[in-house]
């Protein structure tokens, strides 16, 4: 194998901007911005969404449908709004 071609695999903090949650893990990503966590300084990578703020993982999901497609589907196939089957 060639030497010095692989990126460094270092501890990095990922910060969820929408929920202000931080995750300390190892990654090849790096950043010029730093954060101090438990007395140690790490590079921080900001993310817009993570498992702490994603609607699927938090259970706060909702259907955004501006054209009524979901409602039309439910009417067509006889489903009520609680998610159960109507037929």
Residue, then its C-alpha position, 0 to 999 in steps of 0.5 A: x500500500x502507498x503511504x500517506x494517501x489515507x485521510x486522518x481518522x480523528x475524533x470529531x464532534x458533530x453538532x445538530x444545529x436544529x436541536x443543539x445536540x452534540x455527538x463525539x465520534x471518529x471521522x475523516x471529516x474535519x473543520x477549522x471550527x473547534x469546540x471544547x467538550x469535557x475539557x478536550x478541544x475537538x473539531x466540530x462539524x455542523x449538520x442540519x438534521x440528525x437522529x435527534x431532530x429528524x421527524x422519523x426518529x423523534x415521532x413528531x412527523x407530519x405529512x405536508x401535502x399542499x395539493x390534497x393528494x394524501x386526502x384524495x388517496x385516503x378517500x379513494x381507498x377508504x382509509x380514515x384519518x386515524x390511519x386504520x382501514x375503512x374497507 
